[in-house]
Amino acid sequence: MSSPLPDYRLSDEELLRRCDASSSSTHGPGGQHRNKAESAVRLRHRATGLVVQCEEHAQRSENRRQALARLRLRLALHDPAPIDPGVLARHRDGLRLRIASADPDLPQVAAAAVQALSRAHGSLAVAAQDLGISTAQLTKLMGLDKEIRAAADAIRRHAGLGPLAVAHHT
């Protein structure tokens, strides 16, 4: 019998069933014309207690979609289970890594990279070699999302190394 899918690989509907979801009105500038609908979305994953929220969009459905993507990434980064190497292989082109921040495989690819960085005691060069990509490509991946970067920087801090020198993209 196969093991159950990790929560970050579940459908949106299944993952939402494992969360406490709430909506609120957004905050910030805009005065009387500010969106007064409860479009901001907050999700709390009951099993882990991880919380994400999104209020960048006027539509609740778009905020929910983005909150789910953030939760998937956070869940994948906190899951110690090994990642299927085939997921990374689908995005590797020689030493290049071809993946966008909106790609549904990003949580697994990012988790594989963070796990490799952990095994390499924070060394980007060793982790990149382990993954079969260039150090530049690994650094670029680490800069795709603030969650990925934070996980990488925590590993490097623990190893006595400085933070990554990558730009934040989100």
C-alpha positions as CSV (number, residue, x, y, z in Angstrom):
1,M,0.0,0.0,0.0
2,S,1.4,3.4,-0.9
3,S,1.9,6.0,1.7
4,P,-0.4,9.0,1.8
5,L,0.5,12.1,-0.1
6,P,2.1,14.9,2.0
7,D,-0.3,17.7,2.6
8,Y,1.6,20.1,0.2
9,R,0.8,17.7,-2.7
10,L,-3.0,17.6,-2.0
11,S,-5.6,19.2,-4.2
12,D,-6.7,22.7,-3.1
13,E,-9.9,21.3,-1.8
14,E,-8.2,18.6,0.3
15,L,-5.7,21.0,1.7
16,L,-8.4,23.6,2.6
17,R,-10.2,20.9,4.5
18,R,-7.1,20.5,6.7
19,C,-7.0,24.2,7.5
20,D,-8.9,26.7,9.5
21,A,-9.7,29.5,7.1
22,S,-10.8,33.0,7.8
23,S,-11.4,36.2,5.9
24,S,-11.1,39.8,6.9
25,S,-11.2,43.2,5.2
26,T,-7.9,44.4,3.9
27,H,-5.9,47.2,5.6
28,G,-3.9,50.0,4.2
29,P,-4.4,53.2,2.1
30,G,-7.4,53.9,0.0
31,G,-9.8,55.9,2.1
32,Q,-13.5,55.6,1.4
33,H,-12.8,53.8,-1.9
34,R,-10.8,51.1,-0.2
35,N,-12.1,47.6,-0.8
36,K,-14.4,47.0,2.1
37,A,-15.2,43.4,1.2
38,E,-13.6,40.7,3.3
39,S,-11.1,39.6,0.6
40,A,-8.0,39.0,2.8
41,V,-7.5,35.2,3.5
42,R,-5.8,33.6,6.4
43,L,-5.1,29.9,6.6
44,R,-4.0,27.9,9.6
45,H,-2.9,24.3,8.9
46,R,-4.3,22.4,11.8
47,A,-1.7,19.6,11.9
48,T,1.3,21.9,12.0
49,G,0.0,25.2,13.2
50,L,1.6,27.0,10.2
51,V,-0.2,30.2,9.3
52,V,-0.2,32.1,6.0
53,Q,-2.2,35.0,4.8
54,C,-2.7,36.9,1.6
55,E,-4.4,40.3,1.2
56,E,-2.7,41.6,-1.9
57,H,-5.7,41.1,-4.3
58,A,-9.2,42.6,-4.4
59,Q,-10.7,39.1,-5.0
60,R,-10.9,36.7,-2.2
61,S,-10.5,33.8,-4.6
62,E,-7.2,35.1,-5.8
63,N,-6.0,35.7,-2.2
64,R,-7.1,32.1,-1.3
65,R,-5.1,30.7,-4.3
66,Q,-2.0,32.6,-3.3
67,A,-2.4,31.7,0.3
68,L,-2.6,28.0,-0.6
69,A,0.5,28.4,-2.7
70,R,2.4,30.0,0.2
71,L,1.1,27.2,2.6
72,R,2.2,24.5,0.2
73,L,5.7,26.0,0.0
74,R,6.0,26.4,3.8
75,L,4.7,22.8,4.3
76,A,7.2,21.4,1.8
77,L,10.1,23.3,3.4
78,H,9.2,22.0,6.8
79,D,8.7,18.3,5.7
80,P,11.8,16.3,6.4
81,A,10.8,13.5,4.0
82,P,13.0,13.1,1.0
83,I,11.8,14.6,-2.2
84,D,11.3,12.4,-5.3
85,P,14.4,13.1,-7.5
86,G,12.2,12.9,-10.6
87,V,10.6,16.2,-9.7
88,L,13.9,18.0,-9.8
89,A,15.0,16.1,-12.9
90,R,12.0,17.5,-14.8
91,H,13.2,21.0,-14.3
92,R,16.9,20.4,-14.8
93,D,18.5,21.3,-18.2
94,G,22.2,20.5,-17.9
95,L,23.4,22.6,-15.0
96,R,20.4,25.0,-15.4
97,L,17.3,24.8,-13.4
98,R,14.1,25.9,-15.2
99,I,11.4,26.7,-12.7
100,A,9.2,29.8,-12.2
101,S,7.8,31.0,-8.9
102,A,4.2,30.0,-10.0
103,D,5.2,26.5,-11.0
104,P,3.2,23.9,-9.0
105,D,6.4,21.9,-8.6
106,L,8.2,24.8,-6.8
107,P,7.5,23.5,-3.3
108,Q,9.1,20.2,-4.0
109,V,12.0,21.6,-5.9
110,A,12.6,24.2,-3.2
111,A,12.4,21.5,-0.5
112,A,14.9,19.3,-2.4
113,A,17.3,22.3,-2.6
114,V,16.9,23.2,1.1
115,Q,17.5,19.6,2.0
116,A,20.6,19.5,-0.1
117,L,21.8,22.7,1.5
118,S,21.3,21.1,4.9
119,R,23.2,18.0,4.0
120,A,26.0,20.3,2.7
121,H,26.1,22.2,6.0
122,G,25.2,25.4,4.2
123,S,27.7,25.2,1.4
124,L,26.0,26.3,-1.9
125,A,28.7,24.7,-4.0
126,V,28.4,21.3,-2.4
127,A,24.5,21.5,-2.4
128,A,24.5,22.6,-6.1
129,Q,26.8,19.7,-7.0
130,D,24.5,17.3,-5.1
131,L,21.5,18.6,-7.1
132,G,23.3,18.5,-10.4
133,I,22.9,22.3,-11.0
134,S,25.2,25.3,-11.0
135,T,25.8,27.3,-7.8
136,A,24.3,30.3,-9.7
137,Q,21.1,28.4,-10.4
138,L,20.8,27.2,-6.8
139,T,21.3,30.8,-5.6
140,K,18.6,32.0,-8.1
141,L,16.2,29.3,-6.8
142,M,16.8,30.5,-3.2
143,G,15.9,34.0,-4.2
144,L,12.5,33.0,-5.8
145,D,10.6,33.3,-2.5
146,K,11.2,34.8,0.9
147,E,10.3,31.5,2.5
148,I,13.0,29.6,0.6
149,R,15.5,32.2,1.4
150,A,14.6,32.2,5.1
151,A,15.0,28.4,5.2
152,A,18.4,28.6,3.5
153,D,19.6,31.4,5.7
154,A,18.6,29.5,8.8
155,I,20.7,26.5,7.6
156,R,23.7,28.8,6.9
157,R,23.4,30.6,10.2
158,H,23.4,27.2,12.0
159,A,26.5,26.3,10.1
160,G,28.2,29.6,11.1
161,L,27.9,31.1,7.6
162,G,26.5,34.4,6.5
163,P,23.2,34.9,4.7
164,L,22.8,34.3,1.0
165,A,23.5,37.3,-1.3
166,V,20.3,37.0,-3.4
167,A,17.6,39.5,-4.1
168,H,14.1,39.0,-2.7
169,H,11.5,38.4,-5.4
170,T,8.4,38.2,-3.3
